[in-house]
Amino acid sequence: MRVVVTGASGLIGQALKARLSADGHETVVLVRRAPGPGEARWDPSAESIESDALEGADAVVHLAGAGIGDKRWTTARKDVILESRVQSTSLLCGALATLERPPAVLVSASAIGYYGDRGDEELTEASGPGNGFQADVCRAWEKSTVEAEKARIRVVHLRSAVVLSRRGGALGRQLPLFRAGVGGRLGSGRQWFSWISLRDEVSVILHAISETSLVGALNASAPNPVTNREFTKELGRVLHRPAVLAVPPVALRLALGKQLADELLLGSLRVLPARLIESGFRFEDATVEGALREATGR
């Protein structure tokens, strides 16, 4: 199988590329710099892409986009987050629609932020969109695949939960604090936290490529979401460190900005992978304990 990947330098992209290589598949990576072997150049801001590299691919996995939690959400930063997703997706899908031999499937990244802060509500792919910046970004992001859909390419919108890995992401930033014994719950800790292990995230992508019944929204989230309080307690237990502190909402808002803190850290998302389970997918890490032990090497 020949798979084109964008965002291959990120946490998920690196793991996906390694799995594809280990399984004997050919990978073509789209990069913004001068390309090397197995790479092709694109520049979404300049609306430039080497379309020849897409011709004859079996699948495309689109993971590119500016980090949503890396910096404070200033007006300029929010523009970067939105434009990096919409511009790159529109460019890629426009190019795919012109190919003589287009791929059978495009797996295009999205996020569970689509659903917004929903309290204790159980959320599946049938749930409607929520409110807030994340939800607005995800709606625009998913709509940007329209040209690929018009070209009859099967499009899967991968609504990913928080990916757990010691190599980066949210857990990578938390681990030094918890190992030092100063980790703790965020706010009340009652907000729901939906997650997925890195190896399951990669497996979901491969499943989405091979399972032809999957079209549209797909929740890449483990089947057992937990509250932030439960997650904090389990991480402390796995690391054999105390995790009894609490970070008050006001401190998070001062440090990160109100909107980012309220949506990413204090918002409640209880997401269930209904379509994955219906399609026969099996999670390697179905519980947060198992996922944290896998992620931390314990």
C-alpha positions in Angstrom: 0.0 0.0 0.0 1.2 3.5 -0.8 0.2 6.1 1.7 0.7 9.9 1.5 1.0 11.5 5.0 0.9 15.2 6.0 2.0 16.3 9.5 4.5 13.4 9.7 6.8 15.3 12.0 4.2 15.4 14.7 3.5 13.0 17.5 0.9 10.9 15.7 2.6 11.3 12.3 5.9 9.9 13.5 4.2 6.9 15.1 2.1 6.3 12.0 5.0 6.5 9.6 7.0 4.0 11.8 4.0 1.6 11.8 3.5 1.8 8.1 7.2 1.2 7.5 7.2 -1.8 9.9 4.2 -3.3 8.1 6.0 -3.0 4.7 4.0 -0.1 3.2 5.4 2.8 1.1 5.1 6.2 2.7 5.2 9.6 0.9 5.5 12.5 3.2 4.5 16.1 2.2 7.0 18.6 3.6 7.4 22.4 3.5 11.2 22.3 3.1 13.3 20.9 0.2 12.1 17.3 -0.1 14.4 14.3 0.3 13.8 10.6 -0.6 10.2 9.6 0.0 9.1 13.2 0.3 7.3 15.8 -1.8 6.9 19.5 -1.3 3.9 21.5 -0.5 3.3 25.0 0.9 -0.4 25.6 1.9 0.2 29.3 2.6 1.4 29.7 -1.0 -1.3 27.3 -2.3 1.5 25.1 -3.8 1.6 21.3 -3.9 3.4 18.6 -5.9 0.3 16.8 -7.2 2.3 14.2 -9.0 3.2 12.7 -5.6 -0.4 12.1 -4.9 -1.1 10.2 -8.2 -1.8 6.6 -7.6 -1.7 6.6 -3.9 -3.9 4.1 -2.1 -4.7 6.4 0.8 -3.9 9.9 2.2 -3.7 10.7 5.9 -3.9 14.4 6.6 -2.6 15.3 10.1 -1.1 18.8 9.5 -2.1 21.8 11.6 -0.7 24.2 14.2 -0.7 23.0 17.8 -3.9 24.0 19.5 -2.6 24.1 23.1 1.0 25.2 22.5 0.5 28.9 23.0 -2.1 31.4 24.4 -5.1 32.0 22.3 -4.5 35.5 21.1 -6.5 36.7 18.1 -3.4 36.2 15.9 -2.8 32.7 17.3 -6.4 31.6 16.8 -6.1 32.8 13.2 -3.0 30.6 12.7 -4.8 27.6 14.3 -7.8 27.9 12.0 -6.0 28.9 8.8 -3.4 26.1 9.2 -6.2 23.6 9.1 -8.6 25.0 6.6 -5.9 26.2 4.0 -4.0 22.9 4.1 -7.1 20.8 3.9 -8.6 22.8 1.1 -5.4 22.7 -0.9 -4.9 19.0 -0.4 -8.5 18.1 -1.3 -8.5 20.4 -4.3 -5.4 18.6 -5.6 -6.8 15.1 -4.9 -10.0 16.0 -6.9 -7.9 16.7 -10.1 -6.0 13.4 -10.1 -6.5 10.7 -12.8 -5.9 8.0 -10.2 -7.1 9.4 -6.9 -6.8 7.6 -3.6 -9.6 5.4 -2.4 -9.7 7.1 1.0 -8.7 10.3 2.8 -8.4 10.2 6.6 -8.5 13.8 7.6 -7.7 14.9 11.2 -10.3 16.6 13.3 -10.8 16.6 17.1 -13.4 15.8 19.8 -13.4 19.6 20.4 -16.2 19.5 17.7 -18.6 18.7 20.5 -17.8 21.6 22.8 -18.1 21.6 26.6 -21.1 19.2 27.2 -21.0 18.3 30.9 -22.0 14.7 31.6 -23.6 14.1 28.2 -22.4 11.0 26.4 -21.3 12.0 23.0 -21.2 9.8 19.9 -20.7 10.6 16.2 -24.5 11.2 16.1 -24.2 14.1 18.5 -24.4 17.6 17.1 -21.6 20.3 17.2 -21.0 22.3 20.3 -20.0 25.9 21.0 -16.7 27.6 21.4 -13.5 28.2 19.4 -12.6 24.5 19.1 -16.0 23.6 17.9 -15.9 26.3 15.3 -12.4 25.2 14.1 -13.5 21.6 13.8 -16.6 22.4 11.8 -14.6 24.6 9.3 -11.9 21.9 9.2 -14.3 19.1 8.3 -16.1 21.2 5.7 -12.8 21.8 4.0 -12.8 18.3 2.6 -15.7 19.0 0.3 -13.7 18.8 -3.0 -12.5 15.3 -2.1 -16.0 14.2 -1.3 -17.3 15.6 -4.6 -14.6 13.5 -6.3 -16.1 10.4 -4.7 -13.1 9.8 -2.4 -14.2 8.2 0.8 -13.5 10.8 3.5 -13.1 9.9 7.2 -13.1 12.8 9.7 -10.9 11.5 12.5 -12.2 13.2 15.7 -9.3 12.4 18.0 -9.3 12.6 21.8 -6.3 13.6 23.8 -3.5 11.2 22.7 -1.5 9.8 25.6 2.3 9.4 25.1 5.3 10.3 27.1 6.9 11.6 23.9 4.7 14.7 23.7 1.2 16.1 23.8 -0.7 16.8 27.0 0.8 13.9 28.9 4.3 14.7 27.9 3.9 18.2 29.5 2.3 16.7 32.7 4.8 14.0 33.4 7.6 16.2 34.8 5.2 17.8 37.3 3.7 14.4 38.4 7.1 12.8 38.7 8.2 15.7 41.0 5.1 15.0 43.1 3.4 18.3 42.4 0.8 17.1 39.9 -2.9 17.4 40.7 -6.4 17.8 39.4 -7.5 20.8 37.3 -10.3 22.8 38.9 -13.0 20.6 40.5 -11.7 17.6 38.6 -15.3 16.6 37.8 -15.0 17.4 34.1 -14.9 14.4 31.8 -11.6 13.6 30.1 -11.6 11.6 26.8 -8.3 10.0 25.8 -6.7 7.4 23.5 -3.3 5.8 23.6 -0.8 6.6 20.9 -0.7 3.0 19.6 -4.5 2.8 19.5 -4.7 6.2 17.6 -2.4 4.8 14.9 -4.4 1.6 14.8 -7.6 3.6 14.4 -6.1 5.4 11.4 -5.1 2.1 9.7 -8.6 0.7 10.5 -10.2 3.7 8.9 -8.1 3.1 5.8 -9.0 -0.5 5.5 -12.6 -0.6 6.7 -14.6 0.7 3.7 -17.8 1.1 5.6 -16.4 4.0 7.6 -17.3 7.4 6.1 -17.6 10.8 7.8 -17.2 11.3 11.5 -15.2 8.8 13.5 -14.4 9.3 17.2 -10.8 8.2 17.9 -11.4 7.9 21.6 -11.0 5.1 24.1 -14.3 3.5 25.3 -13.8 4.4 28.9 -13.5 8.2 29.4 -12.7 9.3 33.0 -13.1 12.4 35.0 -10.0 14.6 35.4 -10.0 13.7 39.1 -9.9 10.0 38.2 -7.2 10.5 35.6 -5.0 12.5 38.0 -5.4 9.8 40.7 -4.5 7.0 38.2 -1.4 8.8 36.9 -0.1 9.4 40.4 -0.7 5.8 41.2 1.1 4.5 38.1 4.1 6.8 38.8 4.0 6.1 42.6 3.8 9.8 43.3 1.3 11.8 45.3 -1.3 13.6 43.2 -3.4 15.4 45.8 -2.9 19.0 44.8 -5.5 21.0 42.9 -4.9 23.8 40.4 -7.7 26.4 40.8 -9.5 27.6 37.7 -8.3 31.2 38.3 -4.7 30.1 38.2 -5.2 28.3 34.9 -7.0 31.3 33.4 -4.2 33.7 34.4 -1.5 31.4 33.1 -3.1 30.3 29.8 -5.9 32.8 29.1 -9.5 32.2 30.0 -10.8 30.7 26.7 -8.0 28.2 26.3 -8.2 27.2 30.0 -12.0 26.8 29.9 -12.1 24.8 26.7 -9.0 22.6 26.8 -8.5 22.0 30.6 -11.8 22.8 32.3 -14.3 21.8 29.6 -16.1 18.4 29.9 -16.1 15.9 27.0 -17.5 12.4 27.6 -16.9 10.9 24.1 -17.7 7.3 23.1 -16.3 5.5 20.0 -19.6 4.2 18.8 -18.7 3.7 15.1 -15.4 2.2 15.9 -17.0 -0.4 18.1 -19.7 -1.1 15.6 -17.1 -1.7 12.9 -15.3 -4.3 15.0 -12.2 -2.3 16.1 -10.5 -3.7 19.2 -8.6 -1.4 21.6 -5.2 -2.5 23.0 -5.6 0.1 25.7 -9.2 0.2 26.8 -8.6 1.5 30.3 -6.8 4.6 31.4 -4.5 2.5 33.7 -3.4 0.3 30.9 -2.8 3.3 28.6 -0.8 5.2 31.2 1.3 2.1 31.9 2.0 1.8 28.2 2.7 5.5 27.8 5.1 5.7 30.8 6.8 2.4 30.3 5.5 1.0 33.5 
